[in-house]
Amino acid sequence: MSYTPIDWKSSVEKECKRRNYSERTSETYIYCISRFLNFSRKPLDKISKKDVRIFLENLSKKERAGSTMNVYHMAIRFLFQEVLDKRIWIDIKYSKVSEKIPIVLTKDEIKKLANSIENQKHKLMIELLYSSGLRVSELVNLTVKDLDIENSYGWVRRGKGNKDRLFIIAESLKPKIIRLISEKNLSPENCFFSNNKKEKYTTRTIQQILKKSSRKSKIGKNVNPHALRHSFATHLIENGYSVSEVQGLLGHKSPETTLIYLHTAAPTLIKVKSPLDELYQDQNIEPRSKAL
């Protein structure tokens, strides 16, 4: 039986917390639902499926990306299906999301990017992002106790999907990590990366560091934190690691998600020879060139 809460925002927050959703997910859902309710201008108990369709169609007319449409849809569906217990919403079709090849930097571009950063702590943040495949939200939430420097790995605690996972620490970064801990006199409970006010960095700050360094290095690409994660995965594939190995380090649920990095890896990875080449090799015949 459905009901209408007095404070829907509080109800959404509580339900998200009960399901161990991240604070960011909760805030996103509330933002999307607020926009929908402001658009419909109806009380919760008077809203119909038609109102939802009209709202989503309006977003579509504004050329919103399919992924954005789906976020709005999921937020509205969460409110009505999980909070209000109205089951009529599950048959609304999702918008199609076009598949795009992610932005990937070459190994040389990674070097140029890192070398353009003068602040050594900022440089270490970018190097750790790339070398571990961490999400930017995972990087800013790292604590000293999450790092097992001696054994060259660390732990993401309560990452995406509320799961813990292991990540690798590059041997070349271990001296820098140890030095930062020593210079800042960090305790195990301290956030590993913090500003001068001893507050953890925001994801926005990391984005600005990358934006500035990508411009300074003149690599000609719009670099964001996730591009470093894409580059990490692609370079592992290029170095001969399997999709399943990369999948585990990225924390992907299914190998299909990781398979995209086969498309971004260098063409030299393609070991299959054309049957035409084999045909001419066996017959010791060279094709005659003709004008096309």
N, C-alpha and C positions, 0 to 999 in steps of 0.2 A: 504494500500500500504506500503510495507516494505522500509526501508532505512538503510544506513550504516553510523553510527555516526563517526565523526573524532576521538573522544576519547571515546571508549566504556566503560572504567572504570568509567569515570565521569558520563556517561549516566546511568550506573547501580546504582551508588551511589545516583543519583537524583531520580531514580524510586523507589529505596528502601526507601528513605527518604519520598517521596510522599505517600507511602503506610504505613508509620509509622513502618517499619521494624526496628529491633534493629541494632545498629552499628556492632554487632558481626555477624549478618546474612549477612549484606552488605559485610563485610570483607571476610567471608567464601565463598560467591558467587564469588567474584572477584578472590580469590585464586583458586577455582575450575575451573573457566572459563579460567584463565591464563594457567593452566596446560593443559587444553584441546586444546587451541590455539597453545601452544608450541608443543604439540603432533601432531596436524594436519598439521601445517606449511602452512596454507592456509589463504588468506584474508577472511574476514567475508562473503562477497558476493559470495564466491566460495565454501563455506562449504555445504555439503549435509547431509542428514539423515544417509547415509552410513558411513560418517566420525564419526558421533556420536556413531553409533553402534560399529565401530572398536575400538574406544577409550574405551567404556564401557566394551567391551569384553577383552581388554588388562588389564583393572583393575581387571576384574573377574579372569583372569589367574594368577594374582598376589595375589589371595585369599583375596581380600578386602571383608570386611563384607557387607552384604546386605544393612545395614543402610548407610554405606559410599557410596556405589554405588548410592543410592537414593539421597543423598545430591548432588553428582556430576550431576546426571540427572536433579534434580530440578534447580540447578544453570544454567546449559546449556539451559534448557527449558525456564527459566526466561529471559535469554539474548535474545533468538530468538523470543519467543512468546510475551513477554511483552515490550521489548526494541526495537527489530527490526521489530516486528509485522509480524513475519512469522508463520502462523498457522499450518504448516505441521508437527510440532513437538509433538503434543499432543497425538499421538497414539503409542508412544514408551512405551513399557511395563516397569513397575517398577520391580526392583529386589525384590525377596521375602526376608523378614526379619524374621529370626527364633526367636521364642518367648523364652526368657530366664527368669527364676525366678531371681529376683534381689537379691543382697547381702543384708541381713538383720541381724542386731545385736540383741542379746538377751538383756533384760533389765539389766542383770548383766554385760554384756559386755559394755553397754553404761556407767555404773557407773565406771568400770575400766578405760575406755578410758578417761573420764572426769577427774578422780582423778589422772591420770598420767601427767596432764598438770599443771606445776607450775605457769606459767604466768597467772595471774587472768583475764586479759583482753582476752587472747587467750582462756582460759577456758570458759569464758562467751560467746564468739563467737560460740564455739562448742555446748554449752548447748542450746543456742538460736536456732541454726540450727536444732537441734534434737527436741526441745520442741515445735517448731512452724511449722515444715515441710517446711521451706523456702528453695528456691533454693539458691545456693551460690552467684549467681549474684544479687539476691534480697537482700541478707544479706549485701553485701558490699555497696549497694546503699541506704541503710536505712539512713534517716535523723532523727534528734530528734523530729521534728514535726510530723513524721509518727507514733509516739508512743503515745498511750493513756494509760499511765501506770495505772492511777486510775481505769479505767474500764477493765483493763487486756486484751487489744487487740491493734493491730497496723494495718497499711495499707501498702500493697505493691502498689506502684505507677507505672503505666505503665509497668506491668509485662509481662509475656509471652502472646502473642496475643494482646499486647498493652492495657491490661485491669487492672483496680484496683481491689484488693481483700483484704478481711480482714484476719488477722492471729491472733492466740491467744498468749498471754504472760503468761507463767507459774507464779503462785503466788510466788514460791520460788525464782524466778529470779528478781522480782520487786525491792527488796532492793539493789541488785547488779547493776541494771540498773540505779537507782536513784543515787547511790554512784558514778558511772562512770561519769554521767552527771555533778554532783557537783564537783568532783575532777578535771575534765578537763575543767570546766567552759564552757560547750557547750551551744551554742545558738540554738534556734529552727531550724535555717537553716543549722547548722553544720551537717556533716556526723557523724553518731553515732559511728562508728568504724573508727579510723584513726591512722596512725603510728606516730612516733615521729616528723616527718616533717609535721604533720597535713594533710597528704594526705590519701585518702581512701585506704584501703587494696585491693590488687589484689586477684582474685580468686586463682591464683597460690600460694599465700602466705597461704591461708586457706588450700589448698591441702597439702602443705608441713607440716603444723601444724598437720594435721590429720595423715599423713604418719609417722611422728616422734612419735606421741602419740600412734598410733596403734602398732608400733614396741616396744615401751617402755612398754606398758600394756600387751604385749604378748598374745593378744586375738586370734592370728592366722588367722586373716582375713585382706584382702587388703581393707582398709576402704577409701572411697572417700566421698566428701560432699553429693553426692546423696544417698549414703547408709544410711545416717542419716535421709534423707527425707523418704526413703523406710521404715526405722525402725519406724519412727513417725507414718506413716500410718498403718503399721502392728500392732503396739501396741494399736492404737485406736480401730482397729477392734477386737483385743483380749479383750479389755476392754468393749466391747459390743456396740460400736457406729456403726451406720448404714453406708452402702456404700455411700449413698447420703450425709450424714454429712461429711464424710471424703473427698468425691469428692469436696465439696464446699471449704474446707480448703486447699486442694491441688491446686485448680484452674483448675481442669480437665474439659474439655468441655463435655465429655460423661462419663456415669457410667461404660462403658465397660473398660475404661482405669484404673479405680480404682479397678475393680473386681479382678485384679491380686493379690491384697493383701489378698484376701480370701485364696489364695493358700500358702501364706507365713506365715499366722497366725498359731498358735499352733494347733496341731491335736485335742486338747481337745475341740475346738470350734465346732467340728462336733457332732451335737446332734442326728443325725439319727442312729437308732439301726438297726442292720442287722435283716431281717425277720426270719433268722434261729434261733437267740436267742429267739425271741418271740414264735416261734413254740415249742421249747423245754420247755420254761417257761409255756406255756398253757397246755402242755401235761405232765408236771412234769417228763420229761424224760431227762436223761443225755446221750449224745452220747458216745458210746463205743470207747475206744482208740484202734486203730490197727496200726501195724507197717506200715509206709509209704514206 
